[in-house]
Amino acid sequence: MNASFPLRPPLADPGACPEPEAVPIVWPTGQQPQEPAEHGYAPETARDHLRIRPQIAAFAIAAYTRPGDTVLDPDCGAGTTLVEAVRAGRHAIGLASGRRWWNTARANLTAARRHHDARQSPPTDGMVLDQTTPHNQLAAAGAVDLILTSWRHPTAPHRPATARPSDRRTPTGANRLAELLNRCRPLLAPDGHVVVIARPRRREGYLLDGPAQITAAARTAKLALVARCVALVAPLNDEDVRVEMSIAQRAAIARLQRITGHPIAATAHHDVWVFRAPHACANASALRNADAPEFLGRPTSESATELAETAA
């Protein structure tokens, strides 16, 4: 399992990260090729279909952390988050589900650390652990400044073709994300962020209700929503998003249209949810703009206060 990572040019000012409140709603993360092999990742990385794309991970890390901070992915899969964290001069911790993804993430992280130039940014460290690692061992690594992970929808049992569309859109099984956030929430630094990336997923042609699951998981972990953004996976040219599809993607869309009887659009973005601890929201300057529309992603003072009281 081989992986190689070309060195990126150093930032002119590595500490000049934007304030979280200044992060744009639309992330221009689709300007570069999306295939992991084109970014130096091991070939096995492409088999992790629910991974966070490198461009999206790099943007989130630059927006919500500074050099020397710690980034945790509690469901790291092939390890794209860990690689981009090390490349950006951050410490990385990944929890892998099973030996297969542990091996892939470890190979990618090892290659990234080998090519990391410590003279260009602070020395970094990274490790891949099993998801069954005891909590006290995770806590020994110190506070985490950013929890960055993807929504990995549960696998539902086969449903008969006569099932109603509303039933098909409702995933079954345990809420994996809620369990992970609850477990990692105590590791989050007081001013840290939690960022969840979700690509639109379909089952039997119908979109899964990812927003409801992610929001419910965050509330279970006593986290408050501070922003909801979109990360583009298609190039933005002349203010237009141009989606280029392969022959296989066109065939898949045509098949879904035959199944549902409705038009199916190609995916041009992934959804992004940004959360913080309630007390951090109450102290953030974004709360001074509580009168802003909800679509801007700023929580109301009532919701933050309610969550803070619940957390207490």
C-alpha positions as semicolon CSV with decimal commas, in nm:
position;residue;x (nm);y (nm);z (nm)
1;M;0,000;0,000;0,000
2;N;0,188;0,306;-0,128
3;A;0,108;0,672;-0,091
4;S;0,309;0,979;-0,184
5;F;0,234;1,342;-0,109
6;P;0,395;1,636;-0,290
7;L;0,494;1,925;-0,066
8;R;0,258;2,219;-0,080
9;P;0,394;2,573;-0,084
10;P;0,409;2,724;0,268
11;L;0,158;2,987;0,372
12;A;0,288;3,342;0,371
13;D;0,154;3,377;0,725
14;P;0,061;3,036;0,870
15;G;-0,109;3,201;1,167
16;A;-0,335;3,420;0,955
17;C;-0,643;3,202;0,971
18;P;-0,985;3,365;0,924
19;E;-1,210;3,414;1,222
20;P;-1,480;3,142;1,237
21;E;-1,754;3,404;1,200
22;A;-1,590;3,520;0,874
23;V;-1,594;3,177;0,708
24;P;-1,804;3,200;0,389
25;I;-2,127;3,006;0,351
26;V;-2,014;2,865;0,014
27;W;-1,676;2,694;0,019
28;P;-1,490;2,703;-0,317
29;T;-1,353;2,351;-0,275
30;G;-1,422;2,211;-0,619
31;Q;-1,153;2,386;-0,820
32;Q;-0,906;2,096;-0,812
33;P;-0,942;1,732;-0,923
34;Q;-1,145;1,526;-0,678
35;E;-0,985;1,184;-0,725
36;P;-0,768;1,088;-0,423
37;A;-0,496;0,938;-0,644
38;E;-0,440;1,283;-0,795
39;H;-0,359;1,412;-0,447
40;G;-0,107;1,139;-0,369
41;Y;-0,327;0,910;-0,162
42;A;-0,301;0,532;-0,160
43;P;-0,521;0,361;-0,422
44;E;-0,731;0,198;-0,148
45;T;-0,850;0,544;-0,043
46;A;-1,096;0,556;-0,335
47;R;-1,288;0,264;-0,183
48;D;-1,396;0,483;0,108
49;H;-1,695;0,633;-0,071
50;L;-1,806;0,839;0,231
51;R;-1,467;0,997;0,300
52;I;-1,419;1,370;0,342
53;R;-1,267;1,499;0,022
54;P;-0,915;1,642;0,073
55;Q;-1,008;1,991;-0,048
56;I;-1,302;2,011;0,193
57;A;-1,098;1,881;0,486
58;A;-0,818;2,128;0,412
59;F;-1,063;2,420;0,397
60;A;-1,232;2,329;0,726
61;I;-0,898;2,283;0,903
62;A;-0,768;2,619;0,779
63;A;-1,092;2,793;0,880
64;Y;-1,138;2,656;1,232
65;T;-0,786;2,581;1,360
66;R;-0,442;2,735;1,379
67;P;-0,100;2,573;1,334
68;G;-0,022;2,349;1,629
69;D;-0,388;2,274;1,708
70;T;-0,526;1,921;1,731
71;V;-0,778;1,776;1,486
72;L;-0,978;1,462;1,565
73;D;-1,178;1,248;1,323
74;P;-1,375;0,991;1,526
75;D;-1,462;0,796;1,210
76;C;-1,160;0,862;0,991
77;G;-1,211;0,595;0,724
78;A;-0,920;0,620;0,480
79;G;-0,768;0,911;0,675
80;T;-0,807;1,211;0,445
81;T;-0,876;1,440;0,741
82;L;-0,558;1,325;0,915
83;V;-0,344;1,380;0,609
84;E;-0,474;1,733;0,547
85;A;-0,428;1,819;0,915
86;V;-0,062;1,714;0,910
87;R;-0,006;1,896;0,583
88;A;-0,146;2,213;0,744
89;G;0,080;2,186;1,049
90;R;-0,181;2,047;1,289
91;H;-0,173;1,739;1,510
92;A;-0,406;1,462;1,394
93;I;-0,593;1,183;1,574
94;G;-0,808;0,936;1,385
95;L;-1,034;0,658;1,508
96;A;-1,076;0,379;1,254
97;S;-1,356;0,124;1,235
98;G;-1,187;-0,206;1,160
99;R;-0,848;-0,327;1,046
100;R;-0,913;-0,245;0,681
101;W;-0,950;0,130;0,732
102;W;-0,685;0,133;1,004
103;N;-0,430;0,004;0,752
104;T;-0,533;0,251;0,482
105;A;-0,541;0,552;0,715
106;R;-0,210;0,451;0,868
107;A;-0,045;0,426;0,525
108;N;-0,174;0,767;0,418
109;L;-0,076;0,931;0,747
110;T;0,272;0,778;0,745
111;A;0,335;0,908;0,393
112;A;0,208;1,254;0,486
113;R;0,432;1,272;0,792
114;R;0,732;1,153;0,591
115;H;0,687;1,435;0,340
116;H;0,599;1,700;0,597
117;D;0,860;1,976;0,613
118;A;0,891;2,082;0,977
119;R;1,085;2,393;0,873
120;Q;0,780;2,536;0,700
121;S;0,533;2,490;0,984
122;P;0,532;2,367;1,347
123;P;0,628;2,000;1,397
124;T;0,320;1,783;1,396
125;D;0,225;1,438;1,510
126;G;-0,050;1,201;1,408
127;M;-0,190;0,867;1,512
128;V;-0,459;0,623;1,407
129;L;-0,641;0,434;1,682
130;D;-0,921;0,184;1,692
131;Q;-1,268;0,314;1,773
132;T;-1,273;0,084;2,076
133;T;-0,979;0,270;2,235
134;P;-1,062;0,349;2,601
135;H;-1,166;0,706;2,671
136;N;-0,883;0,765;2,919
137;Q;-0,626;0,692;2,648
138;L;-0,791;0,942;2,416
139;A;-0,803;1,205;2,690
140;A;-0,429;1,160;2,747
141;A;-0,366;1,327;2,411
142;G;-0,509;1,655;2,546
143;A;-0,791;1,882;2,437
144;V;-0,909;1,871;2,076
145;D;-0,955;2,199;1,888
146;L;-1,156;2,059;1,598
147;I;-1,364;1,746;1,557
148;L;-1,400;1,696;1,183
149;T;-1,587;1,394;1,052
150;S;-1,833;1,280;0,787
151;W;-2,186;1,153;0,819
152;R;-2,180;0,784;0,737
153;H;-2,540;0,679;0,694
154;P;-2,650;0,347;0,846
155;T;-2,718;0,044;0,633
156;A;-3,087;-0,034;0,613
157;P;-3,238;-0,376;0,550
158;H;-3,397;-0,450;0,217
159;R;-3,738;-0,287;0,174
160;P;-4,005;-0,420;-0,059
161;A;-4,075;-0,228;-0,376
162;T;-4,426;-0,158;-0,247
163;A;-4,292;0,044;0,048
164;R;-4,403;0,405;0,058
165;P;-4,142;0,668;-0,045
166;S;-4,158;0,820;0,305
167;D;-4,057;0,484;0,450
168;R;-3,770;0,450;0,206
169;R;-3,630;0,788;0,301
170;T;-3,613;0,696;0,670
171;P;-3,286;0,515;0,751
172;T;-3,296;0,244;1,013
173;G;-3,034;0,128;1,260
174;A;-2,842;0,296;1,541
175;N;-2,736;0,656;1,498
176;R;-2,364;0,604;1,465
177;L;-2,285;0,974;1,451
178;A;-2,466;1,041;1,779
179;E;-2,262;0,775;1,955
180;L;-1,934;0,913;1,820
181;L;-2,015;1,275;1,909
182;N;-2,126;1,178;2,259
183;R;-1,804;0,991;2,314
184;C;-1,574;1,264;2,179
185;R;-1,763;1,567;2,312
186;P;-1,571;1,569;2,646
187;L;-1,243;1,592;2,451
188;L;-1,342;1,918;2,279
189;A;-1,160;2,232;2,392
190;P;-1,384;2,506;2,540
191;D;-1,352;2,717;2,223
192;G;-1,336;2,422;1,982
193;H;-1,560;2,343;1,686
194;V;-1,731;2,033;1,554
195;V;-1,768;2,013;1,175
196;V;-1,974;1,739;1,008
197;I;-1,958;1,688;0,632
198;A;-2,239;1,505;0,452
199;R;-2,268;1,421;0,087
200;P;-2,622;1,369;-0,047
201;R;-2,698;0,997;-0,034
202;R;-2,983;0,805;-0,187
203;R;-3,142;0,472;-0,115
204;E;-3,365;0,317;-0,380
205;G;-3,350;0,648;-0,561
206;Y;-3,469;0,863;-0,270
207;L;-3,257;1,105;-0,069
208;L;-3,180;1,007;0,289
209;D;-3,268;1,261;0,556
210;G;-2,913;1,343;0,661
211;P;-2,989;1,689;0,805
212;A;-3,235;1,549;1,058
213;Q;-2,994;1,279;1,173
214;I;-2,700;1,516;1,204
215;T;-2,900;1,777;1,394
216;A;-3,042;1,514;1,630
217;A;-2,696;1,368;1,691
218;A;-2,555;1,712;1,775
219;R;-2,836;1,790;2,017
220;T;-2,779;1,455;2,187
221;A;-2,416;1,557;2,236
222;K;-2,531;1,901;2,364
223;L;-2,380;2,095;2,075
224;A;-2,523;2,416;1,929
225;L;-2,540;2,490;1,557
226;V;-2,340;2,799;1,461
227;A;-2,324;2,768;1,080
228;R;-2,451;2,563;0,792
229;C;-2,250;2,586;0,473
230;V;-2,205;2,412;0,140
231;A;-1,874;2,281;0,008
232;L;-1,860;2,272;-0,369
233;V;-1,735;1,956;-0,541
234;A;-1,758;2,108;-0,888
235;P;-1,554;2,395;-1,034
236;L;-1,688;2,748;-1,001
237;N;-1,633;2,931;-1,329
238;D;-1,772;3,274;-1,411
239;E;-2,010;3,252;-1,114
240;D;-2,153;2,924;-1,248
241;V;-2,101;2,577;-1,103
242;R;-2,025;2,335;-1,383
243;V;-2,069;1,968;-1,301
244;E;-1,872;1,731;-1,521
245;M;-2,003;1,375;-1,507
246;S;-1,843;1,055;-1,624
247;I;-2,029;0,799;-1,836
248;A;-2,081;0,583;-1,526
249;Q;-2,229;0,877;-1,332
250;R;-2,468;0,959;-1,616
251;A;-2,579;0,597;-1,629
252;A;-2,637;0,593;-1,252
253;I;-2,849;0,908;-1,267
254;A;-3,053;0,766;-1,553
255;R;-3,115;0,449;-1,351
256;L;-3,232;0,652;-1,048
257;Q;-3,467;0,852;-1,267
258;R;-3,624;0,532;-1,394
259;I;-3,665;0,403;-1,038
260;T;-3,825;0,715;-0,894
261;G;-3,992;0,860;-1,201
262;H;-3,849;1,202;-1,108
263;P;-3,560;1,410;-1,242
264;I;-3,232;1,353;-1,055
265;A;-2,969;1,627;-1,035
266;A;-2,597;1,558;-1,024
267;T;-2,424;1,631;-0,695
268;A;-2,248;1,969;-0,700
269;H;-2,185;2,019;-0,328
270;H;-2,161;1,854;0,010
271;D;-2,343;1,989;0,314
272;V;-2,147;2,126;0,610
273;W;-2,268;2,165;0,968
274;V;-2,061;2,358;1,221
275;F;-2,130;2,319;1,594
276;R;-1,983;2,450;1,919
277;A;-2,042;2,395;2,287
278;P;-2,336;2,607;2,411
279;H;-2,125;2,816;2,650
280;A;-1,885;2,894;2,365
281;C;-2,178;3,011;2,152
282;A;-2,301;3,234;2,432
283;N;-1,962;3,407;2,444
284;A;-1,910;3,427;2,068
285;S;-1,950;3,751;1,882
286;A;-2,187;3,579;1,638
287;L;-2,459;3,584;1,901
288;R;-2,464;3,961;1,882
289;N;-2,618;3,908;1,539
290;A;-2,904;3,698;1,676
291;D;-3,148;3,889;1,456
292;A;-2,984;3,751;1,140
293;P;-3,194;3,510;0,929
294;E;-3,167;3,145;1,028
295;F;-3,029;3,048;0,687
296;L;-2,710;3,240;0,767
297;G;-2,633;2,971;1,022
298;R;-2,627;3,189;1,333
299;P;-2,811;3,042;1,631
300;T;-3,064;3,244;1,824
301;S;-2,980;3,343;2,179
302;E;-3,278;3,139;2,299
303;S;-3,150;2,815;2,142
304;A;-2,798;2,866;2,278
305;T;-2,931;2,947;2,624
306;E;-3,157;2,642;2,617
307;L;-2,870;2,415;2,526
308;A;-2,643;2,574;2,785
309;E;-2,901;2,511;3,055
310;T;-2,940;2,151;2,935
311;A;-2,564;2,098;2,939
312;A;-2,543;2,237;3,290
